[in-house]
Amino acid sequence: MSAWTAKRFWKDVSVVEQDGSFAVQLDARAVKTPAKAPLTVPTRAMADAIAEEWRAVDKAVNPNVMPFTRSANAAIDKVAVQFDEVANLLAAYGGSDLLCYRAEGPDALVQRQCDAWDQLLDWAQDTYGVRLAVTTGIMPVAQDETMLNVLTAPLFKATPFELVAFHDLIAMSGSLVLALCVTQRRLVPQSAWDLSRIDEDWQIEKWGADDDAAQVIEIKRSAFLHAARFYEMSDTARQGRIG
């Protein structure tokens, strides 16, 4: 039963375990994705979050206010069926990582970037044995292909649910390294987001904030923080099969 575009008809929402995965039921009828696949997820924590979204439905289902359901649908309907294409798309960010592109000036901005980003490239080297090259300006810098393969390996080892989270962590920050820092708990998500915003925040400090731009930034920040939570809920090693 797919209730993704339905009006509310159910009274009870429950989570049930099915062969080590977890499903959400509406009056004992299993929720399905928009593509009619069973909406089964890897951890109870994720299932509980999805169930809460369905309990909160008032009159009609609104996907815009159901981020956990929406992300789970994407993992099942989209990423699982084209996993390699998505992983390769995200891996390309490693060759143009935000942390590797530094301002030519002013000196204060250059120093701010160095203070914030150098230690993260150090962490990547210590953790993965990979040292990314750094450049100034907008001219591309070539990264060692062997090193990139090592750095991007976690993408190809991820589950579809984890890769959905990786997508927003990388795309919203412009940095594979920052995404890895979040998933490996080197940084809390808000700190990683702030570190991705050094250039933009510098401009805001200088010229002031634009209200419309601020709304867009907040939407992206919320998506980034949600992706971090979704990744955490996707990790069966951290969550446990029952929690």
N, C-alpha and C positions, 0 to 999 in steps of 0.2 A: 504494500500500500504506500503510495507516494502522496504525502500531504504538503509538499513543498509550495504549492500554489493554492492550497485549500483554505477555506474558512475554518475556524476552530469548531470541531465537532466532539472532541474528546474531553473526558473528565479526569482521567488519571494518566500520569506519565511515569514510566518505570524503566529501570536498567536491568538487563538480564545478561548473564554470562553464557556464551555459546562457543564451546570448543576453544577456550582460552582467549577469545575476543569478547567484546561487549557490544550489545545492541540496545537501542532505545525503542520502547514500545509505547504506543498511544492506545489506551484501553486494550492492552494485550495484542495490538496489531503492530507489526514491526514497521518502523520508518524506513523508507527507501530514498535513494538519491534521485536527483532529477532525471538521471539516465536509467532509473528503475533497478539499480543495483542495491543489494542489502547495505544499509548504513551500519556497518560493524567497524569498531575502532579498537586500537590495541590496548588501551588501559581504562580502568574504571574511572580514573580522574577525568579523562576526556569525555567519556560517556556521561558522567555526572554533569559536566559543564554543558554538554549538548542538551541533556534532559532539562536543565534549568532554563535554557532558552525556550524550549517548547512549553514548559509550564508558564512562562511569562507571556505567551501569546494571548492576546485579548480577543480580537474578532477575526483577524486574518493574519496569515503568515507573512512576515516581512523579512526577507533575507538580509536586508541592510542592518538589522539590529540583532542578527544571529551569527556572529563571526565564527564561533566554534563549529556550528553546523555547516556553515559555508566552506570553511577550510577542510573539514572532513569530506564534504562532497567533492571538492577539488582534488583531494588526494585519491579518491576512489575513481571518479569519473574521468579525470584529466591526466594526472601525473602517472598513475599506475599503468595507464595504457600507452604512454609515450615517455617512459622514465628516462631513457638515454638522451632523448632530445632535450628534455628539461635540464638534466644534469649538465650536458654539454653547453647549453645556453648560459647557465650559471657559472660554469668553470671558466668561461671567457672573461669574467670579471677579474679573475686572478691575474690576467695579463695586463690589466689597466686599473689596478687597485688604487682607490682614492689615496691611500696612505703613501703611495709612491710618487705622487705629483704635488710638488711644493711650489709655493709662491716665490717669485723673484724678489719681491719686496712688498711693503716696507719691512724693515728689519724686525719690528715687533711681531708682525704676523708670521714671518719666517721662524722666529724663535718659538712662538706659540705652537706652531706645527711640529717643530722638532721636539719640543718638550713633551707633547702629547703623543705623537705618532712613532717616534724612534723606539720607545720602549715596547711598543706593540710589535714592531718588526723584529726587535730582539726576542720577544716571546715566541714569535713564529719560528725564528731560527732555533731557539732552544727546544721547542716542542716538536717541530717537524724537520729540523735540519735544513731549512730553506731560508736563504737570504735574498730577499727581493731587492732589485736595483731601484734607486731613487733618482728622480730628475727634477728639474725646475721648469716652469713654464708649461706649455701645452704640447710640446713635441713628445711623441711616444717614445718610451724606453722599452727595449726588447728584454724580456725575461727568459731565463734559462728554461727550456722546455722540460727537461728532466725534473727540475725543481718544481715547476708548475704542476706536473703530474702528481708529485708527492702532496703538494698543498691542496689540490682539488680532489684527492682520493676520497676524503670523507663524504663528498657529495654522492659519489657512485656507490658508497657503502650504506648510504642512508635508506630508510624505508620511504615509501611514498608520502607518508604523513610527515616525516622529518624533512623531506625535500620541499614540501609545500611551505614549511616554516622557513627553511633556508632561502626560498625564493624571495620572500619579503625582507628578511634580514639583510640579504645581499643587495637587492634592487633598491630598497629604501635608503641604504647607507652608501651604496656605491663601493662597498669593500667586502671582499671575501674574508680578509683577515679579521675585520670587526665581527663578522658573522661567526667565525670560528671562535673568537674570544668570548662571545655570548654562549654558544653551545657548549664550550669547554669550561664555562664558568670562570674565565679569566676576568671578565667584566660583567657587572650587572647591566641589564638592558638599557636603563636610562643613561648610564655613563657612556655606553657604546654609542647611543644616539647623539648625545652631546658632542662626543669626539668626532662624529661624522659631520657635525655642523660648524666646525671651526671657521671655515671660509665665509659661510653665510652669516654667522653670528658677528664676524668681524665687520662685514658690510652693514649689518643692522646697527651695530654700535656707532658706525661712522655716519650713516645716512638716515637712521631711524627705520621703524617697522612699517610695513604696509598691511592694512587690515585684511585685505583679500589674500595676500601672500601668507599672512599669519594663519589664516584658516586652513589653507592648503598644507602648510607645515604641520599643523596639529593633526590633520587627517593622516598624514604620513607617519607622524610620531606614534599615533594610536595603533596604526597597522604594524609598525615595527615592534611595539611592546606586545601586541597580541601574538605576533609570530614567535616571539621569545617564549611566551606562555604555552603556545601550541606545541613548540618543540619540546618543552619540558614535559608536557602531558603525553607526548608521543613516545618518549624514551621508556621502554619497558624495564630497562635495567635500573633506572632511577625510581620509577613509579611502583614497580612490582606488578605482577600479573593481576593482583586483586586490589591495588590501591593507587 
